[in-house]
């Protein structure tokens, strides 16, 4: 007979006796029990869709130690969550091997952070209508000293996000980006805004706004020269701490961009309250534009949302002339992608910017763009937000 034991938070332990069953029969029983947990609960006039993820391990075949069996089931649970919602995952040795690899990678990453192996590359965001670079996105790179290989973020960020290490990496990126942006302010009359991705975990920390304020003061950088990029998932839960931090950053004068827009499930009403400075169209939409009327309609709708809430829209992943023409025809003139430049170290970025969009041209374009936006804002019930102007 099963024994149910409530666990901490939103996790529960279920111990099922296999006595009288062959192991395959016990597995079938567990799968059937798990399926029954996926249900709809009626609460008043509301239907609540209940979903869960599960991890399972078998005693004694997986381990003869009961406490270790629980740990193996927990590993299987995290594997199930990483693969998506409403999954049941049974433990196997590959999961443990993968866990060991993640832990080893995390330790190597800590050492890389400590030994200065991490650096920032910059990818320009180009205003193709006015012909200048209003901003550049900071992208972290890890140069492994042992192999000389540049490790892409897709290989190490997931391991960092599963621990507090992502906070340390965020701190490094923000500090380095602000330091670099402050240097740009001494080189160029109209320097680009530094755009930085920040993890969801950081936005949930009470001291986040104060930390940003301290870093800006330490490097003597104006808040309107920094943009923090967040994903839709950060704002979906309407977390009190997240909301407080977003309002605090707005009051500070820091720009906010909503990254990978269209891939989540944004509440449009909440989006209008958040009032981000930018929406970034996910590059998967841009890659699928060619020959797809449906995708064109979706991208056009996102651009329309941006205009409706008075914020800029950035098309990510523009790699070809055709894609550039398509997004321009749809009304998006702020673009980022390999068509213009791949991410590059700061010195290379400065050279690229001077060669392609020199400061003298940028100043003229900047003033013209400023005048256009002020005129547009004056005609929109006088809604002028200084922080919208880079």
WOMO-V316212 format. One record per backbone hydrogen bond with DSSP energy under -0.5 kcal/mol. NH is the residue of the N-H (numbers start at 1). CO is the residue of the C=O. Records with the same first field share a line. If there is no record, write none. Layout:
NH: CO, CO
//
This chain:
3: 15
5: 13
7: 11
11: 8
13: 5
15: 3
16: 14
21: 18
25: 22
26: 22
27: 23
28: 24
29: 25
30: 26
31: 27
32: 28
33: 29
34: 30
35: 31
36: 32
37: 33, 34
38: 34, 35
39: 37, 50
41: 48
43: 41, 46
44: 42
46: 43
48: 41, 46
49: 47
50: 39, 48
51: 49
54: 87
56: 89
62: 58
63: 58
66: 64
69: 65
70: 66
71: 67
72: 68
73: 69
74: 70
75: 71
76: 72
77: 73
78: 74
79: 75
80: 76
81: 77
82: 78
83: 79, 80
84: 81
89: 54, 87
91: 56
95: 92
96: 92
97: 93
98: 94
99: 95
100: 96
101: 97
102: 98
103: 99
104: 100
105: 101
106: 102
107: 103
108: 104
109: 105
110: 106
111: 107
112: 108
113: 109
114: 110
115: 111
116: 113
117: 112
118: 112
119: 141
121: 139
122: 344
123: 137
125: 135
126: 124, 335
127: 132
128: 126, 333
129: 333
131: 127
132: 127
134: 125, 132
135: 125
136: 193
137: 123
138: 195
139: 121
141: 119
142: 151
143: 117, 141
144: 142, 149
145: 143
148: 144
151: 142, 149
152: 150
155: 152
156: 152, 153
157: 153
160: 156
161: 157
162: 158
163: 160
166: 160, 163
167: 164
168: 164
169: 165
170: 166
171: 167
172: 168
173: 169
174: 170
175: 171
176: 172
177: 173
178: 174
179: 175
180: 176
181: 177
182: 178
183: 179
184: 180
185: 181
186: 182, 183
187: 183, 184
188: 184
191: 188
193: 134
194: 225
195: 136, 193
196: 227
197: 138
198: 229
203: 199
204: 200, 201
205: 202
208: 205
211: 207
212: 208
213: 209
214: 210
215: 211
216: 212
217: 213
218: 214
219: 215
220: 217
221: 216
225: 222
226: 223
227: 194
228: 255
229: 196, 227
230: 257
232: 259
234: 231
235: 231, 232
236: 232
237: 233
238: 235
243: 239
244: 240
245: 241
246: 242
247: 243
248: 244
249: 245
250: 246
251: 247
252: 248
253: 249
254: 249
255: 223, 226
257: 228
258: 278
259: 230, 257
261: 258, 280
263: 260
268: 266
271: 267
272: 268
273: 269
274: 270
275: 271
277: 256
278: 256
279: 312
280: 258
281: 279, 314
282: 261
285: 282
286: 282
287: 283
288: 284
289: 286
292: 289
293: 291
296: 292
297: 293
298: 294
299: 295
300: 296
301: 297
302: 298
303: 299
304: 300
305: 301
306: 302
307: 303
308: 304
309: 305
310: 307
311: 306
312: 277
314: 279
315: 334
316: 281, 314
318: 336
319: 317
324: 320
325: 321
326: 322
327: 323
328: 324
329: 325
330: 326
331: 328
332: 327
333: 331
334: 313
335: 126, 333
336: 315
337: 124
339: 318
340: 337
341: 337
344: 122
349: 345
350: 346
351: 347
352: 348
353: 349
354: 350
355: 351
356: 352
357: 353
361: 358
362: 358
363: 359
364: 360
365: 361
366: 362
367: 363
368: 364
369: 365
370: 366
371: 367
372: 368
373: 369
374: 370
375: 371
376: 372
377: 373
378: 374
379: 375
380: 377
381: 379
382: 377, 378
383: 377, 380
384: 382
386: 384
388: 385
389: 386
390: 388
//
